[in-house]
Amino acid sequence: MNMKKYVSVFAAGLIALMLASCSNEEGDTGNTEGTEGKERIAESFIQQLADGSYNEAAEQFDETMSEAISEAELAQTWEEIELQLGAYIDHRYQSTEEAEGYSIVILEGLFEGQDVIISVSINEHEEISGFYIHEN
């Protein structure tokens, strides 16, 4: 399996694990302040990864995510992403969607070699429940 598929499968598996194990029937009220707060959390998380601040990024994980991926694994995953896509340049906010009690913030990730879509799942406690990177 090539590295790009490995990273996508790894991240997709984490999201599936998070959604399956942390299902919540209460949804976000959809207010603007809540959406903007989730956007800031997602953007901060991605910037921390880009800056190599893996400890700070991992501190935002919910309990299940913390058990699923260590700080070292998070660092390795991000480094493998940059090996495949080139150095991280920036990101742009696209939208926020609600699904099964989670806010999913969609960002366009800009890398030297390729632009991608980054989805960051955030639970009702404003913790990162998963993230997924796929082709734009």
C-alpha positions as CSV (number, residue, x, y, z in Angstrom):
1,M,0.0,0.0,0.0
2,N,1.5,3.3,-0.9
3,M,2.0,6.0,1.7
4,K,-0.8,8.2,0.5
5,K,-3.4,5.4,0.8
6,Y,-1.9,4.4,4.2
7,V,-2.4,7.9,5.6
8,S,-5.9,8.2,4.2
9,V,-6.9,4.7,5.4
10,F,-5.3,5.4,8.8
11,A,-7.1,8.8,9.2
12,A,-10.4,7.3,7.9
13,G,-10.2,4.5,10.4
14,L,-9.7,6.9,13.2
15,I,-12.7,8.9,12.2
16,A,-14.8,5.7,11.9
17,L,-13.6,4.6,15.3
18,M,-14.4,8.0,16.9
19,L,-17.9,8.2,15.4
20,A,-18.8,4.6,16.3
21,S,-17.5,4.8,19.9
22,C,-18.6,8.4,20.7
23,S,-22.1,8.5,19.2
24,N,-24.2,11.3,20.8
25,E,-27.8,12.1,20.0
26,E,-27.6,15.8,21.0
27,G,-26.7,18.0,18.2
28,D,-25.2,21.5,18.1
29,T,-27.8,24.2,18.1
30,G,-26.2,25.6,14.9
31,N,-25.6,29.1,16.3
32,T,-23.0,31.2,14.6
33,E,-20.9,31.5,17.8
34,G,-20.7,27.7,18.1
35,T,-19.7,27.3,14.5
36,E,-17.1,30.0,14.7
37,G,-15.7,28.4,17.8
38,K,-15.5,25.0,16.1
39,E,-13.8,26.6,13.2
40,R,-11.1,28.1,15.5
41,I,-10.5,24.8,17.2
42,A,-10.0,23.0,13.8
43,E,-7.8,25.7,12.4
44,S,-5.7,25.8,15.6
45,F,-5.3,22.0,15.5
46,I,-4.0,22.0,12.0
47,Q,-1.7,25.0,12.7
48,Q,-0.3,23.1,15.7
49,L,0.4,20.1,13.5
50,A,2.1,22.3,10.9
51,D,4.2,24.0,13.6
52,G,5.3,20.6,15.0
53,S,3.4,21.3,18.3
54,Y,2.2,17.7,18.5
55,N,1.8,17.8,22.2
56,E,-0.6,20.8,22.1
57,A,-2.5,19.2,19.2
58,A,-2.9,15.9,21.0
59,E,-4.1,17.7,24.2
60,Q,-7.2,18.7,22.2
61,F,-8.2,15.0,21.6
62,D,-11.2,13.4,23.2
63,E,-10.6,10.4,25.4
64,T,-11.1,7.8,22.7
65,M,-8.9,9.6,20.2
66,S,-6.2,9.9,22.9
67,E,-6.3,6.2,23.4
68,A,-6.3,5.5,19.6
69,I,-3.3,7.6,18.6
70,S,-0.3,8.7,20.7
71,E,1.5,12.0,20.3
72,A,4.4,10.2,18.6
73,E,2.0,8.5,16.1
74,L,0.3,11.9,15.4
75,A,3.8,13.4,14.7
76,Q,4.6,10.4,12.4
77,T,1.3,10.7,10.6
78,W,1.7,14.4,9.9
79,E,5.3,14.0,8.8
80,E,4.2,11.2,6.4
81,I,1.5,13.5,5.0
82,E,4.1,16.2,4.3
83,L,6.3,13.7,2.7
84,Q,3.5,12.8,0.3
85,L,2.0,16.2,-0.3
86,G,5.0,18.5,0.2
87,A,5.4,21.1,3.0
88,Y,2.3,22.6,4.5
89,I,1.6,26.1,3.3
90,D,-1.7,27.2,4.7
91,H,-5.4,26.3,4.9
92,R,-8.7,28.0,4.1
93,Y,-12.0,27.5,5.9
94,Q,-14.7,25.9,3.7
95,S,-17.7,24.9,5.8
96,T,-19.0,23.3,9.0
97,E,-21.4,20.4,8.9
98,E,-23.3,18.6,11.7
99,A,-23.5,14.8,11.8
100,E,-24.4,12.5,14.6
101,G,-23.7,15.0,17.3
102,Y,-20.3,16.1,15.8
103,S,-19.3,19.3,14.1
104,I,-17.2,18.5,11.1
105,V,-15.1,21.5,10.0
106,I,-14.0,21.3,6.4
107,L,-10.8,23.1,5.5
108,E,-8.9,23.3,2.2
109,G,-5.3,22.3,3.0
110,L,-2.6,24.0,0.8
111,F,0.6,22.0,0.5
112,E,3.5,22.5,-1.9
113,G,2.7,19.4,-4.0
114,Q,-1.1,19.2,-3.8
115,D,-4.1,20.8,-2.2
116,V,-6.4,18.5,-0.1
117,I,-9.6,18.6,1.9
118,I,-9.1,18.3,5.7
119,S,-12.0,17.3,7.8
120,V,-11.8,17.8,11.6
121,S,-14.5,16.2,13.7
122,I,-15.2,18.0,17.0
123,N,-17.5,16.7,19.7
124,E,-19.9,18.7,22.0
125,H,-17.1,19.2,24.5
126,E,-15.0,21.0,21.9
127,E,-12.5,18.1,21.7
128,I,-11.0,16.7,18.5
129,S,-12.7,13.3,17.8
130,G,-11.0,12.6,14.5
131,F,-9.5,14.1,11.3
132,Y,-9.3,13.0,7.7
133,I,-7.3,14.2,4.8
134,H,-8.4,13.4,1.2
135,E,-7.8,14.6,-2.3
136,N,-9.5,17.9,-3.3
